[in-house]
Amino acid sequence: MFKKIVVPVDPSEIDFAKPAVEAAANLAAQAGGEVRLIAVLPVMNGYVSELLPADYEVALEKETDSRVRGLGSTAGIPADKLSIVMRTGSVYHEVIDEATDWGADAIVVCSHRPVMSTYLLGSNAAKIVRHAPCSVLVLRT
């Protein structure tokens, strides 16, 4: 049913995405589909980046890629059906853009139980649901 599935992975909370990655792996296996894991890295403001080592962003990307790739392989996604993308910016904008650019037909995302601040400000999962160009499966954790 779903041939191209995007799963957002928070680089600072890799374990939080495990249920979503496992669900995406199962959905993809049923249809012979692919899974794309997307990690959105924060934008480094000029004054912050001046305080960091020169190779900080390269090291961050390398560490994030390693951790996200490990998450995909532990979920049993075959290497030829798994891709990793790293983008920089706002989480929900980048996830929506990646799903659109890649032609995804599903996004699988984990969401924390809502609290009052989530109702007032909105969560990334809620924004993804509202603006996604495809089906969205939200897993409560």
N, CA, C and O atoms as a DFTB+ gen file, in Angstrom:
564 C
 N C O
     1  1       0.813      -1.190       0.000
     2  2       0.000       0.000       0.000
     3  2       0.861       1.261       0.000
     4  3       0.673       2.137      -0.844
     5  1       1.812       1.362       0.946
     6  2       2.685       2.524       1.003
     7  2       4.057       2.128       0.471
     8  3       4.711       1.232       1.005
     9  1       4.479       2.805      -0.582
    10  2       5.754       2.480      -1.235
    11  2       6.902       3.375      -0.782
    12  3       8.064       2.973      -0.832
    13  1       6.574       4.595      -0.337
    14  2       7.603       5.540       0.099
    15  2       7.154       6.145       1.417
    16  3       6.179       6.894       1.474
    17  1       7.882       5.808       2.479
    18  2       7.495       6.217       3.826
    19  2       8.598       7.062       4.448
    20  3       9.757       6.649       4.496
    21  1       8.236       8.231       4.915
    22  2       9.173       9.137       5.585
    23  2       8.957       9.029       7.088
    24  3       7.822       9.007       7.565
    25  1      10.068       8.961       7.833
    26  2      10.000       8.924       9.294
    27  2      10.945       9.985       9.852
    28  3      12.160       9.886       9.681
    29  1      10.391      11.002      10.523
    30  2      11.255      11.987      11.175
    31  2      11.922      11.387      12.412
    32  3      11.284      10.685      13.197
    33  1      13.202      11.671      12.573
    34  2      13.958      11.182      13.722
    35  2      14.641      12.375      14.371
    36  3      15.420      13.083      13.732
    37  1      14.341      12.590      15.654
    38  2      14.983      13.667      16.393
    39  2      16.381      13.192      16.783
    40  3      16.507      12.233      17.544
    41  1      17.441      13.842      16.277
    42  2      18.797      13.398      16.582
    43  2      19.122      13.373      18.071
    44  3      19.995      12.620      18.501
    45  1      18.424      14.194      18.862
    46  2      18.705      14.224      20.298
    47  2      17.877      13.192      21.066
    48  3      18.129      12.954      22.248
    49  1      16.895      12.579      20.407
    50  2      16.054      11.557      21.038
    51  2      15.856      10.380      20.087
    52  3      14.728      10.073      19.700
    53  1      16.928       9.736      19.719
    54  2      16.882       8.646      18.751
    55  2      15.897       7.560      19.191
    56  3      15.123       7.069      18.370
    57  1      15.913       7.183      20.451
    58  2      15.047       6.102      20.931
    59  2      13.566       6.439      20.826
    60  3      12.737       5.536      20.709
    61  1      13.225       7.715      20.864
    62  2      11.830       8.131      20.774
    63  2      11.218       7.725      19.429
    64  3      10.015       7.480      19.347
    65  1      12.032       7.654      18.385
    66  2      11.543       7.335      17.045
    67  2      11.446       5.832      16.769
    68  3      10.924       5.436      15.728
    69  1      11.939       4.988      17.682
    70  2      11.942       3.541      17.429
    71  2      10.586       2.982      17.024
    72  3      10.510       2.250      16.037
    73  1       9.497       3.299      17.753
    74  2       8.201       2.749      17.344
    75  2       7.792       3.165      15.929
    76  3       7.212       2.368      15.191
    77  1       8.090       4.403      15.551
    78  2       7.744       4.884      14.215
    79  2       8.570       4.168      13.147
    80  3       8.048       3.796      12.096
    81  1       9.853       3.978      13.421
    82  2      10.722       3.301      12.457
    83  2      10.289       1.843      12.296
    84  3      10.271       1.322      11.181
    85  1       9.942       1.188      13.393
    86  2       9.480      -0.201      13.319
    87  2       8.154      -0.307      12.566
    88  3       7.968      -1.225      11.767
    89  1       7.241       0.617      12.813
    90  2       5.958       0.617      12.091
    91  2       6.183       0.856      10.602
    92  3       5.566       0.199       9.764
    93  1       7.062       1.793      10.277
    94  2       7.369       2.072       8.870
    95  2       8.027       0.865       8.207
    96  3       7.744       0.554       7.051
    97  1       8.903       0.191       8.941
    98  2       9.551      -1.008       8.400
    99  2       8.512      -2.084       8.062
   100  3       8.595      -2.733       7.019
   101  1       7.541      -2.262       8.950
   102  2       6.486      -3.249       8.702
   103  2       5.618      -2.861       7.510
   104  3       5.318      -3.698       6.659
   105  1       5.220      -1.607       7.449
   106  2       4.404      -1.139       6.325
   107  2       5.149      -1.285       4.992
   108  3       4.583      -1.728       3.993
   109  1       6.410      -0.909       5.004
   110  2       7.211      -0.992       3.780
   111  2       7.417      -2.444       3.354
   112  3       7.369      -2.756       2.164
   113  1       7.646      -3.326       4.317
   114  2       7.862      -4.740       3.994
   115  2       6.628      -5.345       3.334
   116  3       6.752      -6.170       2.429
   117  1       5.452      -4.946       3.775
   118  2       4.208      -5.479       3.210
   119  2       4.028      -5.089       1.747
   120  3       3.438      -5.838       0.969
   121  1       4.534      -3.923       1.374
   122  2       4.320      -3.420       0.024
   123  2       5.598      -3.385      -0.818
   124  3       5.580      -2.914      -1.955
   125  1       6.702      -3.882      -0.262
   126  2       7.968      -3.801      -0.986
   127  2       8.432      -2.361      -1.137
   128  3       9.084      -2.005      -2.118
   129  1       8.088      -1.541      -0.155
   130  2       8.396      -0.121      -0.224
   131  2       9.721       0.261       0.396
   132  3      10.495      -0.581       0.850
   133  1       9.953       1.555       0.397
   134  2      11.192       2.127       0.923
   135  2      10.881       3.002       2.132
   136  3       9.776       3.524       2.280
   137  1      11.887       3.147       2.991
   138  2      11.767       4.011       4.160
   139  2      12.878       5.053       4.094
   140  3      14.046       4.733       3.871
   141  1      12.487       6.290       4.291
   142  2      13.464       7.377       4.359
   143  2      13.392       7.987       5.745
   144  3      12.352       8.503       6.154
   145  1      14.504       7.926       6.466
   146  2      14.600       8.540       7.781
   147  2      15.159       9.945       7.600
   148  3      16.168      10.139       6.922
   149  1      14.500      10.914       8.207
   150  2      14.951      12.293       8.082
   151  2      15.277      12.851       9.465
   152  3      14.462      12.798      10.386
   153  1      16.468      13.376       9.582
   154  2      16.900      14.050      10.806
   155  2      17.042      15.525      10.470
   156  3      17.727      15.893       9.515
   157  1      16.393      16.359      11.257
   158  2      16.471      17.798      11.026
   159  2      17.396      18.398      12.071
   160  3      17.130      18.345      13.272
   161  1      18.475      18.962      11.589
   162  2      19.475      19.571      12.458
   163  2      19.128      21.034      12.699
   164  3      18.527      21.682      11.842
   165  1      19.503      21.554      13.864
   166  2      19.178      22.952      14.172
   167  2      20.015      23.924      13.347
   168  3      21.136      23.618      12.938
   169  1      19.451      25.079      13.120
   170  2      20.181      26.154      12.451
   171  2      21.125      26.762      13.478
   172  3      20.705      27.122      14.578
   173  1      22.377      26.875      13.124
   174  2      23.363      27.477      14.019
   175  2      23.454      28.964      13.720
   176  3      23.892      29.367      12.642
   177  1      23.038      29.771      14.678
   178  2      23.144      31.220      14.517
   179  2      24.608      31.619      14.460
   180  3      25.474      30.926      14.995
   181  1      24.871      32.724      13.816
   182  2      26.244      33.190      13.633
   183  2      27.024      33.299      14.917
   184  3      28.169      32.852      14.985
   185  1      26.428      33.885      15.942
   186  2      27.156      34.071      17.193
   187  2      27.378      32.745      17.922
   188  3      28.364      32.595      18.643
   189  1      26.488      31.801      17.744
   190  2      26.673      30.484      18.366
   191  2      27.759      29.707      17.630
   192  3      28.631      29.103      18.254
   193  1      27.701      29.728      16.305
   194  2      28.682      28.966      15.524
   195  2      30.105      29.478      15.732
   196  3      31.063      28.723      15.567
   197  1      30.252      30.751      16.091
   198  2      31.583      31.293      16.360
   199  2      32.205      30.677      17.608
   200  3      33.428      30.613      17.730
   201  1      31.365      30.224      18.533
   202  2      31.854      29.648      19.782
   203  2      32.150      28.154      19.675
   204  3      32.771      27.577      20.567
   205  1      31.711      27.538      18.601
   206  2      31.888      26.101      18.422
   207  2      33.158      25.804      17.639
   208  3      33.647      26.657      16.899
   209  1      33.696      24.593      17.799
   210  2      34.869      24.222      16.999
   211  2      34.559      24.300      15.503
   212  3      33.405      24.156      15.098
   213  1      35.558      24.521      14.706
   214  2      35.387      24.710      13.260
   215  2      34.719      23.505      12.592
   216  3      33.956      23.675      11.641
   217  1      34.991      22.317      13.070
   218  2      34.434      21.119      12.433
   219  2      33.181      20.590      13.146
   220  3      32.793      19.441      12.937
   221  1      32.553      21.412      13.977
   222  2      31.411      20.967      14.774
   223  2      30.255      20.457      13.903
   224  3      29.717      19.381      14.163
   225  1      29.874      21.216      12.882
   226  2      28.743      20.826      12.053
   227  2      29.023      19.531      11.298
   228  3      28.132      18.693      11.161
   229  1      30.238      19.359      10.812
   230  2      30.604      18.128      10.112
   231  2      30.549      16.944      11.073
   232  3      30.034      15.881      10.725
   233  1      31.076      17.128      12.272
   234  2      31.045      16.075      13.283
   235  2      29.611      15.748      13.696
   236  3      29.274      14.581      13.896
   237  1      28.773      16.767      13.824
   238  2      27.373      16.561      14.181
   239  2      26.651      15.758      13.102
   240  3      25.901      14.834      13.416
   241  1      26.869      16.099      11.850
   242  2      26.244      15.365      10.745
   243  2      26.707      13.906      10.715
   244  3      25.904      12.999      10.499
   245  1      27.987      13.691      10.931
   246  2      28.542      12.342      10.918
   247  2      27.957      11.496      12.057
   248  3      27.572      10.346      11.846
   249  1      27.894      12.067      13.253
   250  2      27.337      11.371      14.414
   251  2      25.856      11.091      14.216
   252  3      25.382       9.998      14.526
   253  1      25.121      12.074      13.700
   254  2      23.687      11.908      13.461
   255  2      23.444      10.823      12.426
   256  3      22.579       9.969      12.621
   257  1      24.183      10.839      11.341
   258  2      24.033       9.816      10.304
   259  2      24.268       8.426      10.865
   260  3      23.511       7.501      10.572
   261  1      25.298       8.272      11.660
   262  2      25.625       6.980      12.254
   263  2      24.501       6.481      13.158
   264  3      24.106       5.318      13.077
   265  1      23.991       7.352      14.011
   266  2      22.937       6.970      14.952
   267  2      21.630       6.656      14.234
   268  3      20.954       5.683      14.569
   269  1      21.272       7.469      13.254
   270  2      20.025       7.259      12.519
   271  2      20.115       5.993      11.664
   272  3      19.157       5.223      11.595
   273  1      21.239       5.780      11.026
   274  2      21.430       4.571      10.213
   275  2      21.335       3.322      11.095
   276  3      20.747       2.319      10.691
   277  1      21.910       3.384      12.289
   278  2      21.824       2.266      13.231
   279  2      20.385       1.970      13.617
   280  3      20.000       0.808      13.749
   281  1      19.592       3.013      13.798
   282  2      18.178       2.850      14.122
   283  2      17.451       2.122      12.991
   284  3      16.638       1.233      13.244
   285  1      17.739       2.492      11.771
   286  2      17.107       1.842      10.615
   287  2      17.502       0.390      10.479
   288  3      16.666      -0.457      10.165
   289  1      18.769       0.092      10.714
   290  2      19.210      -1.302      10.564
   291  2      18.686      -2.184      11.696
   292  3      18.410      -3.361      11.462
   293  1      18.540      -1.656      12.914
   294  2      17.996      -2.471      14.005
   295  2      16.511      -2.745      13.807
   296  3      15.978      -3.690      14.389
   297  1      15.832      -1.931      12.992
   298  2      14.416      -2.165      12.688
   299  2      14.256      -3.196      11.580
   300  3      13.136      -3.561      11.220
   301  1      15.375      -3.664      11.041
   302  2      15.317      -4.707      10.018
   303  2      15.020      -4.202       8.618
   304  3      14.576      -4.971       7.765
   305  1      15.254      -2.938       8.374
   306  2      15.024      -2.395       7.032
   307  2      16.238      -2.743       6.173
   308  3      17.364      -2.386       6.520
   309  1      16.017      -3.440       5.049
   310  2      17.151      -3.777       4.177
   311  2      17.868      -2.517       3.699
   312  3      17.242      -1.484       3.465
   313  1      19.171      -2.615       3.561
   314  2      19.985      -1.452       3.184
   315  2      19.524      -0.825       1.872
   316  3      19.592       0.394       1.719
   317  1      19.056      -1.638       0.921
   318  2      18.617      -1.084      -0.358
   319  2      17.233      -0.438      -0.282
   320  3      16.789       0.184      -1.247
   321  1      16.554      -0.578       0.846
   322  2      15.224       0.019       1.039
   323  2      15.254       1.154       2.064
   324  3      14.210       1.697       2.425
   325  1      16.450       1.507       2.530
   326  2      16.615       2.523       3.558
   327  2      17.457       3.675       3.039
   328  3      18.523       3.465       2.459
   329  1      16.976       4.890       3.250
   330  2      17.786       6.068       2.938
   331  2      17.708       7.035       4.119
   332  3      16.716       7.085       4.846
   333  1      18.775       7.790       4.281
   334  2      18.891       8.745       5.376
   335  2      19.071      10.130       4.762
   336  3      19.873      10.321       3.848
   337  1      18.319      11.082       5.277
   338  2      18.439      12.462       4.810
   339  2      18.610      13.355       6.026
   340  3      17.935      13.180       7.040
   341  1      19.514      14.308       5.912
   342  2      19.667      15.309       6.963
   343  2      19.383      16.664       6.348
   344  3      19.920      17.026       5.301
   345  1      18.531      17.393       7.026
   346  2      18.185      18.737       6.581
   347  2      18.376      19.676       7.760
   348  3      18.467      19.238       8.907
   349  1      18.435      20.944       7.478
   350  2      18.607      21.949       8.524
   351  2      17.437      22.922       8.471
   352  3      17.059      23.409       7.405
   353  1      16.872      23.193       9.644
   354  2      15.779      24.159       9.686
   355  2      14.716      23.778      10.691
   356  3      15.004      23.177      11.726
   357  1      13.482      24.137      10.374
   358  2      12.329      23.858      11.211
   359  2      11.853      22.429      10.936
   360  3      11.704      22.032       9.781
   361  1      11.618      21.672      11.987
   362  2      11.305      20.250      11.835
   363  2      10.133      20.015      10.894
   364  3      10.277      19.320       9.889
   365  1       8.982      20.582      11.207
   366  2       7.824      20.219      10.396
   367  2       7.930      20.738       8.962
   368  3       7.450      20.078       8.041
   369  1       8.548      21.907       8.750
   370  2       8.743      22.396       7.373
   371  2       9.628      21.436       6.582
   372  3       9.323      21.086       5.442
   373  1      10.713      21.022       7.198
   374  2      11.655      20.148       6.496
   375  2      11.062      18.770       6.225
   376  3      11.313      18.186       5.171
   377  1      10.280      18.245       7.163
   378  2       9.640      16.938       6.960
   379  2       8.634      17.032       5.816
   380  3       8.604      16.164       4.944
   381  1       7.820      18.070       5.816
   382  2       6.837      18.270       4.744
   383  2       7.543      18.436       3.401
   384  3       7.140      17.834       2.405
   385  1       8.593      19.251       3.375
   386  2       9.343      19.460       2.126
   387  2       9.967      18.160       1.625
   388  3       9.937      17.875       0.428
   389  1      10.532      17.372       2.542
   390  2      11.152      16.104       2.131
   391  2      10.098      15.136       1.588
   392  3      10.320      14.486       0.566
   393  1       8.959      15.040       2.266
   394  2       7.886      14.156       1.796
   395  2       7.410      14.579       0.409
   396  3       7.156      13.736      -0.452
   397  1       7.292      15.881       0.199
   398  2       6.858      16.396      -1.098
   399  2       7.915      16.133      -2.168
   400  3       7.600      15.615      -3.240
   401  1       9.171      16.489      -1.880
   402  2      10.264      16.330      -2.850
   403  2      10.465      14.879      -3.249
   404  3      10.720      14.585      -4.417
   405  1      10.353      13.967      -2.287
   406  2      10.617      12.548      -2.539
   407  2       9.386      11.832      -3.105
   408  3       9.498      10.726      -3.634
   409  1       8.228      12.456      -2.996
   410  2       7.001      11.822      -3.468
   411  2       6.491      10.759      -2.513
   412  3       5.942       9.743      -2.940
   413  1       6.672      10.992      -1.216
   414  2       6.239      10.022      -0.201
   415  2       4.726       9.871      -0.218
   416  3       3.995      10.821      -0.497
   417  1       4.272       8.664       0.083
   418  2       2.831       8.457       0.213
   419  2       2.424       8.231       1.658
   420  3       1.250       7.994       1.940
   421  1       3.390       8.301       2.587
   422  2       3.069       8.206       4.016
   423  2       4.199       8.803       4.848
   424  3       5.371       8.766       4.475
   425  1       3.799       9.351       5.984
   426  2       4.742       9.816       7.004
   427  2       4.332       9.100       8.278
   428  3       3.154       9.077       8.634
   429  1       5.309       8.512       8.967
   430  2       5.042       7.869      10.258
   431  2       5.833       8.644      11.301
   432  3       7.051       8.791      11.193
   433  1       5.121       9.138      12.318
   434  2       5.762       9.996      13.313
   435  2       5.274       9.627      14.708
   436  3       4.111       9.271      14.895
   437  1       6.160       9.714      15.667
   438  2       5.784       9.520      17.076
   439  2       5.406      10.876      17.656
   440  3       5.887      11.917      17.211
   441  1       4.536      10.841      18.656
   442  2       4.119      12.066      19.316
   443  2       3.987      11.814      20.803
   444  3       3.483      10.776      21.231
   445  1       4.447      12.781      21.586
   446  2       4.255      12.707      23.032
   447  2       2.780      12.918      23.340
   448  3       2.043      13.488      22.536
   449  1       2.364      12.464      24.491
   450  2       1.000      12.752      24.942
   451  2       0.852      14.269      25.045
   452  3       1.759      14.949      25.525
   453  1      -0.278      14.798      24.599
   454  2      -0.419      16.257      24.622
   455  2      -0.511      16.827      26.034
   456  3      -1.090      16.228      26.940
   457  1       0.073      17.988      26.180
   458  2      -0.026      18.766      27.418
   459  2      -0.561      20.144      27.027
   460  3      -0.704      20.435      25.840
   461  1      -0.851      20.974      27.992
   462  2      -1.468      22.267      27.698
   463  2      -0.629      23.100      26.724
   464  3      -1.187      23.736      25.829
   465  1       0.688      23.110      26.879
   466  2       1.519      23.910      25.973
   467  2       1.412      23.414      24.540
   468  3       1.495      24.207      23.602
   469  1       1.227      22.108      24.360
   470  2       1.064      21.556      23.022
   471  2      -0.237      22.051      22.404
   472  3      -0.281      22.392      21.222
   473  1      -1.293      22.089      23.209
   474  2      -2.569      22.580      22.694
   475  2      -2.471      24.039      22.279
   476  3      -3.072      24.440      21.282
   477  1      -1.729      24.829      23.023
   478  2      -1.630      26.258      22.728
   479  2      -0.667      26.547      21.578
   480  3      -0.960      27.377      20.717
   481  1       0.463      25.876      21.561
   482  2       1.493      26.162      20.570
   483  2       1.498      25.186      19.404
   484  3       1.915      25.546      18.303
   485  1       1.049      23.976      19.621
   486  2       1.079      22.962      18.575
   487  2       2.384      22.201      18.595
   488  3       3.439      22.765      18.887
   489  1       2.313      20.934      18.287
   490  2       3.521      20.110      18.236
   491  2       3.945      19.925      16.785
   492  3       3.188      20.228      15.863
   493  1       5.153      19.429      16.593
   494  2       5.606      19.132      15.228
   495  2       4.702      18.098      14.580
   496  3       4.361      18.222      13.404
   497  1       4.307      17.072      15.340
   498  2       3.430      16.033      14.782
   499  2       2.105      16.639      14.324
   500  3       1.617      16.309      13.243
   501  1       1.523      17.518      15.132
   502  2       0.249      18.142      14.760
   503  2       0.401      18.983      13.500
   504  3      -0.477      18.970      12.637
   505  1       1.495      19.707      13.387
   506  2       1.728      20.537      12.204
   507  2       1.950      19.666      10.972
   508  3       1.501      20.004       9.877
   509  1       2.639      18.552      11.153
   510  2       2.855      17.628      10.037
   511  2       1.514      17.075       9.567
   512  3       1.261      17.006       8.365
   513  1       0.653      16.679      10.506
   514  2      -0.665      16.149      10.148
   515  2      -1.457      17.190       9.352
   516  3      -2.076      16.864       8.339
   517  1      -1.432      18.426       9.810
   518  2      -2.228      19.473       9.147
   519  2      -1.733      19.817       7.749
   520  3      -2.532      20.178       6.884
   521  1      -0.432      19.711       7.515
   522  2       0.126      20.209       6.255
   523  2       0.713      19.135       5.339
   524  3       1.216      19.463       4.264
   525  1       0.663      17.884       5.729
   526  2       1.295      16.815       4.943
   527  2       0.617      16.632       3.588
   528  3      -0.601      16.766       3.465
   529  1       1.423      16.324       2.578
   530  2       0.875      16.070       1.243
   531  2       0.431      14.607       1.066
   532  3       0.052      14.193      -0.030
   533  1       0.486      13.838       2.160
   534  2       0.196      12.408       2.082
   535  2      -0.408      11.927       3.398
   536  3      -0.639      12.720       4.311
   537  1      -0.660      10.632       3.488
   538  2      -1.187      10.060       4.726
   539  2      -0.159      10.177       5.846
   540  3       1.048      10.138       5.608
   541  1      -0.663      10.324       7.085
   542  2       0.212      10.428       8.241
   543  2      -0.286       9.463       9.315
   544  3      -1.465       9.467       9.670
   545  1       0.618       8.645       9.822
   546  2       0.329       7.760      10.934
   547  2       1.044       8.326      12.147
   548  3       2.268       8.451      12.146
   549  1       0.280       8.673      13.194
   550  2       0.849       9.226      14.422
   551  2       0.775       8.172      15.504
   552  3      -0.303       7.663      15.811
   553  1       1.921       7.840      16.084
   554  2       1.992       6.866      17.166
   555  2       2.192       7.607      18.472
   556  3       3.142       8.378      18.609
   557  1       1.311       7.383      19.430
   558  2       1.453       7.992      20.750
   559  2       2.454       7.192      21.561
   560  3       2.412       5.962      21.573
   561  1       3.350       7.885      22.235
   562  2       4.328       7.198      23.068
   563  2       4.234       7.695      24.491
   564  3       4.981       7.236      25.356
